[in-house]
């Protein structure tokens, strides 16, 4: 989970946007791509998803400067049918191919009822919730996932089978905040997690379910996107282009009216709010609600940037010879 830092400075979201955009332009990213990436990363910070927010530019800029990812990819359609589109990311960051793939999926789903989009041959695509949020306002339900080159070592802990990929689901509401479920399948059980062995001991079924979800991310978002299990079968022009993504969207009105569905979601969410919160929390909320609250607060007050976040941005600022926004 992304927990707000206890020690932080407030930085206006516009300043963080400009910093990321400047970093992108410094590594020769085209202006339109730089603006899009800066917007997507800043939006994640605003929602409190700082793990996939502006601090990621510290990694991305180095990968592009060092030739591991393509800073000027020619993202293009590799294959298309009436209900599907495959976008080739040309060795760049995954955001650009996945963004276009999702937009195409939305339009095809609106026309055909259901559609699937895939992206391939690219690097990290960020938080999966970026793409399900694009489906809001179109009376669609959606699912997005990603897979990456998985390297399993004999004798490694079982949880490594899940990889580290995310997925996201969308169920829109009307007057309440729409549910956007966005999480890593194996969160809190990575090898480095201090809780992993305890969870394995007291709740092994949770581990099996999480690994199962991770396997879906790997197979649907990775293998299906041409990311093979064996690296010997994956020669790449750009070393960092080791990921793919998948987006599925379908119209609510294939089954019931969108207004009826969203009214049910509203009533559901309102009754969840009356339940007893789990220990350590003051409210009972579905995913998406707390992120929307943070977005409103952070836009007005500034994004809380903790020590590690500042350290990463200061490091890439020095590397690129640009100024930090504080």
Secondary structure, DSSP 4 states (H G I P E B T S, - for coil): -----SSEEEE-HHHHHHHHHHHHHHTT--HHHHHHHHHHHHHHHHTT-GGGSGGGHHHHHHHHHTTSS-TT---EEEEEETTEEEEE-TTS-HHHHHHHHHHHHHHHHHHHSEEEEEEEEES----THHHHHTTTTTTEEEEEEEEE---PPTT--GGGGGTT-EEEEEE--SSSPPEEEEEETTTT-STT-TTHHHHHHH-HHHHHHHHHHHHHHHHHHTGGGT--SSGGG---SSTT--EEEEEEEEEGGGTS-HHHHHHHHHHHHHHHTTSPPPTT-S----TTHHHHHHHHHHHHH-EEEEHHHHHHHHHHHHHHT-----
